[in-house]
Amino acid sequence: MKQLFTALLLLFTSWIAYPSQGQNTSYDLVVYGGTSGGVAAAIQMARMGKSVILIEPSNHLGGLTTGGLGATDIGNKDVIGGISLEFYQTIKAYYDNPEAWKYEDRLDYLRRPDQTRSNEGEEAMWTFEPSVAMKVYKKMLAEENIVVLMNKRLNRATGVKTNNNRITSITMESGETYSGKMFIDATYEGDLMAASGVSYTTGREANSQYGETLNGVQANFYNLTLKGNVSRNAIHHNFVPGVDPYVVKGDPSSGLLPFIIEGGPGLDGTADKGIQAYCYRMTLTNHSENRIPFEKPANYNELEYELLFRNYEAANGPIEKMYHYGDPLVPWINTPMPNKKTDTNNQKGFSTDFIGQNFDYPEASYADREAYSQRQLEYQQGLMWSLAYHPRIPKKVRDVVSKWGMTKDEFKDRNGWTPQLYVREARRMVSDYVVTQADCEGLVPQVKDGVGMGSYGMDSHMVQRYVDHNGYVQNEGNFEARGLTAYPISYRSIVPKKGEKENLLVPVCISATHVAFGSARMEPVFMVLGQSAATAAALAIDHQVAVQDLDYNLLVEVLRKDKQILEYQK
């Protein structure tokens, strides 16, 4: 155990492997996107004896797993296997060493009054600090001698070269070209998939398209799922009754406050280009030695937080009774992480989600995405300063929030703020199998070509903010509905349609509807699917077939040998 801790500690310093001048730039597999799915894919390919390169377009490796999402959303832990489970087991091994605990010991962490995810007694640990996740990923990649390139963005206009329906090479904006027998797009945005001409979609489908009930516009507060369960849409993360939407209260001629759309939300169940709101997961601490107080951004615009102020002011009675879900005072989910840190996420009607502002992000240029990311960051920085210090926030709320701040020892070059935007959904491939609400609820014949399992409930954050028929502000787009304990994800949903690119796999922007993607889009699942995609890529090379034509019996044999979980019995 001591040796493992020491090895991880040595990898704390920045490690990235770069090809030397003249080094071969042709590989069995080129993985574009250093997310959790991309990391798992690269590791699996190397373990299968193939050459692989992992290319990340940003300066951040590991996606959300190393980017602040330490409170892992799982669903059913029993269906997480292979490299994904190995990662969480290594996390546990790290924290089993007393030297890993700097600001508290393990028992203090387990006894924290807000502790709900201690994982005590399990074989893996599912809550962790971002920097520890980074150490573990770097260790796993280094053990396989995997070449990792950072800050290499695909030339999305002309950088994908093809021949006979196969990708032959991809070229970066900086000019480097990388050839491969197989390619994996593991980005959250699906940039390689889109640039190669593979079918995809964005936004919300109409319910009628796939026989769903939770897709499209979801303004009704109650909805029956296909299975007959009641989904309480837009209940948990909405405004208290009576919040005025106008710049001057009661005066429509004064205009709407920021971030509210003109007109109604649209007809229930109809398609639109709306996607779940994004945010930055925040790693906070209330430990004075490690805390950076929330700072007011230079371009702070008080009007952007007017809805937040009015939401508190509209409370009828004690503000502790404003909400029946989560924290009684503060609009956050503040999940404990080791060493007196948190993973802090959106909650309630006005919080860290930048609702309705991201519709263009999936297909935006790099420059426009960077501008959006900066806008999201400034919005959240202003939000946290407001909650901690603005006089219109109730004192009992300010007293709580002002004790917290960013952490000095995480994301040091960004004053404690993660560089990884929480892209909850962007493009989604449209393949020969589209995972739908019916898959999640078990209302279609179970697929026979599973390469991993989803198990999280069907879940969407808010999509837009509008004025209801009473003249008050509401959020729209949230649904939270249970499905099966676990359901298989088809191999066909991670490869393009037959007749489209024969050597590309897509384990992150999978072929799924907005509803089903809301269940499948979890980091452990992306790792599972990344491993399965790499396995398929290696076998397709060995058998000289298109990924669509790979014999599933060959694939499933290797997946099971490598401890992937493909079936679940209660």
TIMARTI-885145 format. One line per 5 residues: number of its first residue (from 1); for each residue x, y, z of C-alpha. Coordinates in steps of 0.02 Angstrom, whole numbers, plus 32768, in hexadecimal, padded with zeros to 4 digits. Layout:
N
NUM> X:Y:Z  ... $
This chain:
570
1> 8000:8000:8000  808E:8075:802D  80DF:8054:7F83  803C:807D:7F28  8029:8120:7F85 $
6> 80DD:8150:7F60  80C6:8129:7EA7  802B:8193:7E9E  807F:8221:7EFB  810F:8222:7E80 $
11> 8092:8236:7DF3  8049:82D3:7E41  80BE:833B:7DD8  8086:835B:7D26  80A2:82C7:7CB4 $
16> 807A:82C4:7BFC  80D4:825D:7B79  80F9:82B3:7AD4  8137:825D:7A36  81E9:8290:7A11 $
21> 8214:82E0:796A  8205:8260:78DF  81A8:81E4:794D  8124:8179:78F7  807C:81D2:78EF $
26> 801E:813A:78B0  7FC7:80CD:7930  7F51:803B:793B  7ED9:80AD:7999  7ECC:8169:79A2 $
31> 7E60:81A2:7A36  7E24:8255:7A26  7DE7:8296:7ACE  7E3E:827C:7B75  7D9C:826A:7BD8 $
36> 7D81:81D8:7C4D  7D44:8172:7BB8  7DDD:81A0:7B53  7E55:8173:7BDF  7E03:80C8:7BF6 $
41> 7E06:80A8:7B3B  7EC0:80D0:7B2D  7EEB:8060:7BC1  7E87:7FCE:7B7C  7ED4:7FDC:7ACF $
46> 7F83:7FDB:7B17  7F5A:7F44:7B82  7F23:7EE9:7AE5  7FCF:7F02:7A9C  7FA3:7F8A:7A20 $
51> 7FF1:8034:7A03  7F86:80C7:7A3C  7F8F:8183:7A4F  7F1D:81EB:7ABD  7EFE:829D:7A7E $
56> 7EA9:831D:7AED  7E75:83C4:7A9F  7E82:8426:7B43  7F03:8433:7BCE  7E9B:83C4:7C41 $
61> 7EA6:8307:7C45  7E1E:8296:7C8B  7D81:82FB:7C67  7D07:830F:7CF5  7D50:8281:7D5B $
66> 7DEA:82EC:7D7B  7D8A:838E:7D64  7D29:8397:7E06  7CA4:8311:7DF4  7CE5:82AC:7E87 $
71> 7C38:827C:7EC6  7C25:81F4:7E44  7B76:81DD:7DFD  7B64:8122:7DE9  7AB9:80D6:7DFF $
76> 7AE2:801E:7E18  7B96:8001:7E4D  7B87:7F47:7E29  7B8B:7F66:7D6C  7C2F:7FC7:7D6C $
81> 7CBF:7F54:7D3B  7D62:7F4E:7CDB  7DD3:7FE6:7CD5  7D4A:8053:7D1C  7D3F:7FEE:7DBC $
86> 7DFE:7FE1:7DC0  7E07:809F:7DC4  7D92:80AD:7E59  7DED:801F:7EB2  7E91:807C:7E9C $
91> 7E3E:8117:7EE4  7E11:80B1:7F7D  7EC3:806D:7F8D  7F04:811F:7F8B  7E91:8157:8017 $
96> 7EB1:80BA:807E  7F5B:8104:80A3  7F57:817E:8138  7FD4:81EF:80DD  7F4B:821B:8060 $
101> 7EEC:827B:80E7  7F32:8329:8101  7EA3:8394:8144  7E40:830C:819B  7E55:8253:81BE $
106> 7DEB:81CB:8171  7D7B:81B8:8209  7D57:8273:820D  7D24:826A:8157  7CAF:81D8:8177 $
111> 7C61:8233:820C  7C3D:82D7:81B4  7B86:8302:81D6  7B61:831D:811D  7BB1:8279:80EA $
116> 7B45:8210:8077  7BC5:81B8:8008  7C4A:8172:807B  7C59:80CA:801D  7C9E:807E:80BD $
121> 7CB8:7FC3:80AF  7CAF:7FBE:7FF1  7D36:7F80:7F7A  7D3D:8028:7F22  7D30:80DE:7F52 $
126> 7CBE:814E:7EEB  7CE3:81F8:7F39  7D8C:824D:7F24  7DED:82EE:7F0B  7E0E:8325:7E57 $
131> 7EC9:8322:7E6F  7EC4:826E:7EAC  7E5F:8238:7E14  7EE3:828A:7DA7  7F6F:822D:7E00 $
136> 7F16:8187:7DE6  7EF6:81A4:7D2D  7FA9:81DA:7D0F  7FE8:8141:7D6A  7F79:80CD:7D03 $
141> 7FAE:811F:7C5F  8067:811F:7C8E  8063:8066:7CB8  802F:8044:7C03  80AC:80C1:7BB8 $
146> 8020:8119:7B5D  804A:81B2:7AF5  7FDC:8244:7B2E  7FD1:82E8:7AD0  7F82:8382:7B1C $
151> 7F42:8423:7ACF  7F2E:83D6:7A23  7E89:8409:79D5  7E42:83B2:793D  7E35:841A:789F $
156> 7D78:8402:7896  7D68:844E:77E8  7DE8:83EB:7782  7E48:8380:77FE  7DF1:82D7:77E6 $
161> 7E30:8274:7751  7DCF:81DB:7715  7DDF:8154:7693  7D5F:80CC:7668  7CF2:80FE:76FA $
166> 7D80:80F4:7776  7DD9:817F:77D3  7E91:817A:77A3  7ED5:820D:7807  7EA8:82A5:786D $
171> 7F04:834B:786A  7F0D:83C7:78F8  7EFA:8484:78EA  7FB4:848C:7912  7FDB:8424:7877 $
176> 800A:8378:78BC  7FB9:82E2:7868  7F97:823B:78BC  7F6B:819F:785A  7F14:8107:789E $
181> 7EC1:8063:7875  7E37:808D:78F1  7DF7:812E:7940  7D93:8153:79DC  7D39:81F6:79FD $
186> 7D35:8206:7ABB  7D0F:82C0:7AC4  7C76:8302:7B1D  7C4B:8367:7A81  7C5D:82E1:79FA $
191> 7CCF:834C:798D  7D28:82BE:7931  7C84:8263:7916  7C35:82FD:78C9  7CCC:832C:7860 $
196> 7CD2:827D:7817  7C20:828A:77D6  7BCC:8210:784F  7B13:822C:7872  7AEC:8288:7914 $
201> 7A6D:82F9:7967  7A64:837F:79EC  79D8:83BD:7A59  7938:8365:7A8E  78D5:82EF:7A21 $
206> 7818:82F4:7A1B  77C6:826F:7A87  7772:822D:79EC  7817:8205:7995  7845:8171:7A05 $
211> 77A6:8155:7A68  77E5:81AD:7B04  778F:8219:7B87  7821:827A:7BD6  786D:82C3:7B38 $
216> 784F:836C:7AE7  780B:83FF:7B49  77DE:83CD:7BFB  777D:845F:7C44  76F9:83F6:7C9B $
221> 7729:83D4:7D4E  76E8:8322:7D4B  76FF:82A0:7CC3  76E5:81E6:7CB5  777C:8185:7C78 $
226> 7767:80F5:7C00  776B:807F:7C93  76E0:80DD:7CEB  774C:8131:7D6F  7729:81E8:7D93 $
231> 77B9:825B:7D67  77B2:82FD:7DC9  77F8:836F:7D45  783F:8419:7D74  7811:8405:7E2B $
236> 78B8:83F4:7E84  791B:847D:7E2E  789E:8508:7E13  786F:85B0:7E5B  77FE:85CC:7EEF $
241> 7751:860A:7EB8  7741:86C1:7E8B  77ED:86F6:7E4A  77D5:878B:7DD5  7836:877D:7D30 $
246> 783C:8835:7CFE  78C7:88B4:7D17  7848:8923:7D6E  77D4:88B5:7DD2  7728:88AA:7D85 $
251> 7759:890D:7CEB  776A:88A2:7C4D  779E:893D:7BEB  783F:8945:7C50  7879:88A2:7BFF $
256> 78A7:87F8:7C41  7933:87D9:7CBA  79CF:8783:7C74  79C6:86CE:7C3C  7908:86C5:7C27 $
261> 78C8:8698:7B79  7844:86FB:7B1D  779F:869F:7B09  776C:85F9:7B53  77D3:855B:7B64 $
266> 7781:8502:7AD1  7703:8475:7AC6  7720:83E3:7B3A  7778:8352:7AE6  77B0:83B2:7A4C $
271> 7862:83B6:7A0B  78D9:8449:7A1E  7993:846F:7A23  7996:8479:7AE0  7A18:8419:7B44 $
276> 7A39:8403:7BFD  7A8B:8498:7C50  7B46:8493:7C71  7BA8:84C7:7D0A  7C53:84B7:7D5B $
281> 7C5B:8439:7DE8  7CAD:8496:7E78  7D2B:844F:7EF2  7D0D:84B5:7F90  7D54:84B2:803F $
286> 7D2D:8504:80E6  7DDB:84DF:812A  7E2E:8587:8147  7EDC:854B:811A  7EA5:8511:806D $
291> 7E17:858B:8047  7E10:8615:7FC4  7D7E:868B:7FED  7D01:86A5:7F60  7D31:873C:7EF8 $
296> 7CC2:87B8:7E9D  7CE9:87AF:7DE2  7D23:8850:7D91  7C8D:8858:7D1B  7C0B:882B:7D9E $
301> 7B5B:885B:7D65  7AE2:8860:7DF6  7A4A:8854:7D83  7A7F:87A4:7D51  7A5B:876C:7E04 $
306> 79B8:87CA:7E1C  7955:8728:7E0A  79BE:86DB:7E95  7998:876D:7F08  78DF:876B:7EDE $
311> 78D5:86B0:7EF9  7909:86C7:7FAE  789D:8762:7FC2  7803:8707:7F7F  780D:8683:8007 $
316> 776B:867B:8069  77A8:8654:8118  7852:8616:8156  78C9:85FB:80C6  78F6:8551:810D $
321> 7849:851A:80D2  785F:855C:8021  7894:84B3:7FE1  7869:8400:8009  7905:83B9:7FBA $
326> 79BD:83C6:7FE7  7A10:8454:8045  798C:84C0:809D  79E8:8564:8080  7A6C:8560:7FF8 $
331> 7A51:8536:7F3F  7AD5:84AF:7F35  7AF7:83F6:7F4E  7B94:83FB:7FB9  7BD1:8346:7FBC $
336> 7C62:8321:8033  7D08:82EE:7FE6  7DA4:82BB:8047  7E12:833D:809B  7D83:83B3:80C6 $
341> 7D58:83D4:8011  7CB5:83C4:7FAF  7C71:83A0:7F04  7BF2:842D:7EF3  7B68:8423:7E71 $
346> 7ACC:847E:7E39  7A2B:847B:7E9E  7989:84DF:7EA6  7942:8561:7E2F  79D8:85D6:7E20 $
351> 7A7F:8583:7E37  7B1F:8554:7DDB  7AC7:8516:7D3D  7ACB:859E:7CB9  7A1D:8574:7C7A $
356> 79F3:858E:7BC3  7A9A:85D8:7B91  7AF0:8541:7B43  7A83:850F:7AAF  7B07:8540:7A2E $
361> 7B9A:84F2:7A8B  7B9B:8443:7A3C  7BC1:8482:798D  7C15:8526:79BA  7CC5:8554:7984 $
366> 7D53:853C:79FF  7D59:85F8:7A1B  7C9F:8601:7A3E  7CAA:856D:7AB5  7D37:85C2:7B13 $
371> 7CD0:8661:7B1E  7C3C:8600:7B61  7CA9:85A6:7BE0  7CEE:864C:7C1E  7C3D:8692:7C29 $
376> 7C06:85FA:7C8E  7C9B:8610:7D02  7C76:86C8:7D21  7BBE:86A1:7D3E  7BEA:8621:7DC4 $
381> 7C6D:868F:7E15  7BEC:8719:7E22  7B6C:86A0:7E67  7BDE:8662:7EF1  7C14:8712:7F22 $
386> 7B5D:8747:7F28  7B2A:86B5:7F96  7BBB:86D7:800C  7BBA:8794:8017  7B2B:87EF:7FBF $
391> 7ABA:884D:803C  7A1A:8813:7FE5  7A43:875E:800C  79FC:872D:80B7  7A7F:8738:813F $
396> 7A69:8683:8173  7A96:8650:80C0  7B2C:86C5:80B8  7B68:8683:815F  7B6D:85D3:8116 $
401> 7BB6:85F7:806A  7C3B:8673:80A2  7C8F:85EA:8109  7CB5:858F:8067  7D29:85B5:7FD6 $
406> 7D90:856B:7F4A  7E21:84F9:7F78  7ED7:8530:7F6E  7F18:8481:7F45  7EA2:8457:7EB5 $
411> 7EAF:84A6:7E08  7F39:8516:7E48  7F52:8573:7DA4  7E9A:85A7:7DA2  7E84:85E3:7E54 $
416> 7E28:8543:7E83  7DB0:8540:7DEE  7DAD:84A6:7D7F  7DD3:84BD:7CC6  7D57:8433:7C99 $
421> 7CAC:8474:7C69  7C22:83F9:7C98  7BE3:83D2:7BE9  7B4D:8369:7C1B  7B1D:8348:7B67 $
426> 7B4E:838B:7ABD  7B46:8328:7A1B  7AFF:8278:7A20  7B23:81FA:7996  7A8F:81B1:7938 $
431> 7AB9:80FD:7910  7A61:805B:78E4  7A2F:804B:799A  79F2:80E2:79FB  79E4:80CA:7AB8 $
436> 793C:8110:7AF0  78D0:8124:7B89  7888:8078:7B66  7936:802A:7B7B  794B:807F:7C22 $
441> 78A1:8041:7C5C  78AE:7F91:7C15  781B:7FA4:7B9F  7874:7F63:7B04  78C7:7EB9:7AEA $
446> 796F:7EBF:7B40  79FE:7ED9:7AC7  7A6B:7E41:7AA6  7B0B:7E9E:7A7D  7B2C:7EFE:7B1F $
451> 7BD9:7F49:7B3C  7BB3:7F98:7BE5  7B22:7FC5:7C53  7AC9:8064:7C83  7A6F:8070:7D28 $
456> 7A59:8127:7D5A  79A9:816E:7D5A  796F:81D3:7CC4  79A3:8282:7CF2  79AB:832B:7C9F $
461> 79DC:83D2:7CE8  7978:846B:7CB7  797A:84A3:7C02  7929:854F:7BFC  78D9:85D8:7C67 $
466> 7833:862A:7C37  779C:868C:7C75  7706:861F:7CA1  764E:8647:7C86  7647:869A:7D31 $
471> 76CF:8714:7D01  7756:86C5:7D6F  77FE:8678:7D43  7812:85BB:7D32  789B:8544:7CFC $
476> 7876:84BB:7C7D  78CB:841A:7C49  78EE:83BB:7CE9  78B3:830A:7CFE  78E6:8285:7D7B $
481> 789F:81D8:7D5B  78D2:812B:7D91  78F5:80A1:7D14  7938:7FF1:7D22  79B9:7FC1:7DA5 $
486> 7A2B:7FA8:7D10  7A19:7F9A:7C53  7A94:7F67:7BCA  7AD9:7FE7:7B50  7AE1:7FA2:7A9F $
491> 7B85:7F94:7A40  7B28:7FE1:79AC  7B11:8081:7A12  7BCD:80A1:7A1B  7BF3:8083:7961 $
496> 7BB1:80E6:78CD  7B26:80A7:785D  7B56:801C:77E8  7B92:8073:774A  7BDE:8104:77AB $
501> 7C91:810B:77EC  7CD2:8059:7801  7D61:807B:787A  7D16:80F8:78F5  7CCD:80D6:79A1 $
506> 7C73:8155:7A0F  7C66:8122:7AC7  7C36:81CD:7B0E  7BBF:8222:7A93  7B62:817E:7A80 $
511> 7AC7:8160:7A17  7A3F:818A:7A94  79AD:8201:7AA6  79B2:8296:7B19  7954:822F:7B9B $
516> 79C1:8194:7B95  7A62:81F7:7B8B  7A2D:8248:7C2F  7A3C:819B:7C7C  7AD5:8158:7C21 $
521> 7B44:81F3:7C2A  7B9F:81C4:7CCB  7C5C:81C2:7CDB  7C6A:810B:7D11  7C00:80D9:7C7A $
526> 7C6D:8140:7C04  7D04:80E0:7C45  7CAA:803B:7C2C  7C79:8069:7B7A  7D26:80AD:7B55 $
531> 7D73:8007:7B85  7CF4:7FA7:7B1D  7D11:8019:7A88  7DCD:7FFC:7A8E  7DB3:7F41:7A9D $
536> 7D46:7F45:7A01  7DC7:7FAE:79A6  7E52:7F32:79CB  7DE9:7E9E:7994  7DB2:7EF7:78F6 $
541> 7E69:7F10:78CA  7E93:7E5B:78EC  7E01:7E19:7884  7E0D:7EA0:77FE  7D56:7ED0:7808 $
546> 7CF2:7F70:7819  7CBF:7F95:78CB  7C09:7F7C:7896  7C32:7ECB:7859  7C92:7E8F:78F1 $
551> 7C54:7DE8:7933  7C05:7E10:79DB  7C31:7D64:7A1D  7CE9:7D8E:7A09  7CD0:7E34:7A60 $
556> 7C6C:7DF4:7AF3  7CED:7D6D:7B17  7D76:7DEF:7B30  7D06:7E67:7B8F  7CD8:7DE2:7C0E $
561> 7D8D:7DAC:7C1E  7DB7:7E61:7C47  7D2E:7E66:7CCD  7CB0:7ED3:7C73  7BFF:7EBF:7CB9 $
566> 7B83:7E9A:7C2E  7AEF:7E50:7C8B  7A9F:7E71:7D33  7A2E:7E04:7D9B  79DC:7E49:7E37 $
